[in-house]
Amino acid sequence: MKKRDYFFCYNINVSKFMAEKGIEFITVSQDLKTKKIFSLYFIDEKFQAAMNEYRANKPK
């Protein structure tokens, strides 16, 4: 597996949306440099479909 197989999510709204879709994160952690919290997801077909839906319907 490569880094491109994972999605580092720093947006709480995206994380909530993924949870609503039944997509579980691998872990939640803190970036050592920025100190920001992120959720880590494996990018598979289900994740990608949910992300496409989120992007299509997010407020402008």
N, C-alpha and C positions, 0 to 999 in steps of 0.2 A: 504494500500500500504506500501511496505517496501523499504528500501534503495536499495535493489537489483533490484528494478523495475526502477531505474533511472541510467543514464549514465552521469558522470561528465567528460566532454570533455575539455581537456587542449590543444588540438592540433588544430591549426587554419586550417590545411589542411583537417582534418576530418570534421570540422564544415562546411567548404566550400563545401565539397563533399555531406554532408547531405543536404545543401541548394539546391544544384544542383538536388538532388533527390526529392525535394519538402518536405523534413522533417523539420519541424519547431522546434526550441528549446523552452523550457518552459521559461527560463530566461538566462540572461548572468550576471555573478556576479564575485566578486573577493574573493578568498580564504583569510580568515582573518589571517591565520598563514603565508602562503607563499607569499601572495600578488599577486599570479598569477590569471589571468583571465580565467574563464571557462564558457562553455555553458552547460546547463543542459537539457537532453533529457529523455523522457519517453521511456522505452524499450518495443516496441511492435513488431509484426511480420514484419511490413514494415521497422522499424528501424533496426531490426536484419538482415534482408535480405540485406539492404544497407551496414551495417557494414561488413557482410561476403564478399560482393562484394569488398569493399574497401580493406580489408585485403588480398584478393586473388590477387588484381591487384596493390597494392602499390609497389613503387620502392623498390628494395632490397638493 
